């Protein structure tokens, strides 16, 4: 009988071929897992130089395509830190535009990059970027178009160091908002959110406040447009470098939340016509 004439490859070439096959499979599975969606993470930053690296290095780049860093005229070296990390899309505001103004720049840039899914993550390392797999999957497979990472579900807020007055404030505002918006969210105030591009395009976020109440206005717009919102449990960490608003700013934010809640309900009843709920231009 003749000898087998199978393909012969030296060991080094076999190893390289195997690595190529494995790399191809990993890429293929990543695309299949998230339905081929382009995912862009946006980081609205202000004085985040001390925490940006820790946040960035936990972003799962096996599924994330781009990262956008928007610096709101920080007084530290946030932009330089971003460049050092190799972030390719960095926007620096020459004047401080506020938290809401920062997010407006984030979402505009993400849509310009052709994002299908946009993850808004605070770069202060208060939230874990490793949840991006979970929250992206919910949107990629059309289960829900919006996902909030909740600190309240799973009792993670107090365990992670949230001040008691903020926890109580959070719960009271959330209860009021749920009544006024007729929803059942565990919280409206998280800094970790994911949206389908369709949702962002459907609302006029440019009409929103440039301050912290921007987040609540955006949720109100989303519900007004008939979209549903899912939540996932998210641990949180409160420490010295993590950003957090003080008591007086918290009170201002609380008043803004009440205003948004009443505006939503009165608009829904047809008693007023708010510019928040106009079509995106």
N, C-alpha and C positions, 0 to 999 in steps of 0.2 A: 504493500500500500504506500502511496506517496505521502510525503510530509505535508502537513497543513501549511497553507500559504497565507495565514492571517496577517493583518497589519502590524508591523513592528515599529515601536517608538522607543527611543531612549528614555530612561527614567525621568530626566529633567523635562523633556518634551511632554511626557505623560502628565507630569505634575502641572505644567503650565496649561495644558489642555483641560485638565480637570478643574483648575481654578477658573478658567474662562467659562466653562459650562456652569459652575456653581454661581459665578457672578451674574451670568445671564438669567439663571433661574431665580435668583434673588430679585433682580430687577423686574422680571416678568411677574413674580408673585406680588411684589409691591404694587405694581400697576393694577393687577387683578383685585387685590385686597381692597383698594380704595376706588375701584371702578374708573381708573384712569383720570381722576380729577386733579387739577393743578391746585396745590395748597400753598397759600402765602400766609406767613406769620407776620403780624404787624406789632411793633413794640413802641407804644407811646411813652417817651422817656422824658424825665426831668430830674437832673442830678442823680443819675443811675450808674455812675462810673464804678462804684464799689460792688454792685450786684449784677451788672450786665453780663460779665463773663460767665458767672455761675448759671444764669438763666439761659444764655445762648448755648452753652455746651450740653445742656440737657434737651435741647430741641432735637427731635428724631428726624434727622435728615434722610433717612431711608424713604420717608414719604413727603417731607416738606421740600418744596421746590425753590422758594425764595423767602428771604427775610427783609422786612422794611423797618428801619429804625428812624423814627421822627423825634428829633431833639428840640424841645421847646425852650430854646435859649438858656440852657443849663449854665450854672456857674462853676461846674466842675469839668472834668475831661471826658464826658460821656461820648462825644463825637470821636475823639482820638481813640478811646477804648474800642469803639465800634469798628473803626478802620483797622486797628490792630488785630481784631478778631476776623477780619476779612468780610465783613458785611458789605455787600455790593450796592445796596440801595439805602443811602443815608440822606435824610432831609434835615437841614438845620434851620429853624425859624430864627430870623434875625431879631425879632421881638417876641416876647412871651405871649402866646395866643390863648393860653389856658388849656385845661384838660380836654374840654370838648373840641376846641380849635385844633389841638394836636391830633385827635382821632379823625377829624375831617380830612386832614392831610394823609393820614394812614390809609383810610378807605379809598380815597381818590387814587392814590398810588397803586394800591393792590388791584383795583379794577383796571388801571392802565397796564398792569403786568399780565392781565388776562386770567386772574384768579377765578377758580370755580368755588373754592372754599377759602374764607378769610378767618384766621384765628387772631383775636385780639388778646394779647398777653402782656400784663404789666411786667416790665423788666426789673422789678425790685426783688425778685426771687421769693415773693410771698406765696406764689402758686407754683406747682410743679409742672414743668413743660412735658413730662412723660405721659400726661393724660391726653396729649394731642392725638395719639393713635385712636383712643376711644371716642373722643368727641368728633373727630373728623369722619370716622366710620359711620356714625349716626347720620351725618349729612350726605356722605358719598353714596350711601345706599338708599337715599330718599326716605329714610324713616321719619326724620324731622328736619326742617330747614334751618333751625336755630338751636344751639345748645348752650346752656349756661353751666359753668362749673360752680356748684354751690358749696359754700363753707358751712352752711347750716345743716344740710343732710349729713348724717353720720356723726354728729356732735363734734366736728373737727374744729369749729371756730374757737370755743373756749379752751379746748385742749391745745390748740396752736398758739394761744396767748392773746386772743382778742380781748381788749379791755371790756369789763362787764357792762359799762355804760353804753359802749358801742353795740354790744350784743343785744341789749334790751332795746336800744334805739332801732336797730335793724329789724327786730321781731315786730315792734309796734308799727313801724312804717310799712313793713311787708304785709301785715294784717290789713291795714287800711287800704293799701294798693290792691290787694286781692279782692276786697269788698267793692272798691270803686271800679276796677277793671273787670271784675267777675272772672277771676282766674284763680289758680291754686299753686303759685310758685312758692318755693321755700325761701327765696330771697331775690331781690331785684338789684342788689348793690355790689355784685361780684365784679372783679376786674379781669375776668377770664371768660371769654365768650367766643363762640364760633357761629359764622353765618354763611349761608350759601350766597353766591354773588347775586342770584336772582332777588333775594330779600333786600340786599343793600341797594340794588338798582331801583327797587320798587318804592323806596321811601325817600323823602327829601331831607336827608340828614343835614344838609347845609342850612336848613331853617332852624336847627336846634341851637341851644345855648352853647357858648364857648366854655362854660364852667362845668362843674362835676355833675350837674343834673342832666347833662347830655345823655348819659347812659339810660336814665329813666325815660327821657323823651323818646329815645330810640326804641325801647321796649314797648312803649305806648303806641308808637307808629306801627310797629310790627304786628301787634295784636289788632290794631284798627284795620290793617290790611288783610286780616283773616288768616295770618300764619300762626302755626302752633310752635311752642317752645318746649324743648326737653331739658332736663337737668341731670347732671351726674355729680356724685359725691367728690369733693375735692378737699384734701387736707390743706391747711394754711399755716404759715409761720410768721409770727410777729417778732421782729427784732429791731435793733437800733437803726440799721441801714434801710429797712423796709419803709417805703413811703406810706404816710398816713396823715389825714387831715386832722387839725386840732379841734378842740371843742367848739370854738366860735364858728369855724368853717362848717363843722358838722351841723350846727343849728341852722346855718344858712342853707345847707344842702337839704335838711329836713323840710324847711319851708318850701323849697323848690319842688320837692317830691309831692307835697300836698297840693301845690299849684298844678302840677302835671296831672295828678289823679283827678282833680275837679275838672280840669280842662278836657280830659279824655271822656269823662262821664257826660259833661254838658254837651260836648260835640256829638257824642253818640245819641243823645236825646234830641239833637237838633236845635238846642237852645242857643248855641254859638257856632261859629264857623272858624276854626283855628287854622292858622297857616301851617301848623305842624303836620297836618294831614293832607297837604297838597301833593301833587304828583312830582316825582323827581325830574329836574330839568336836564 
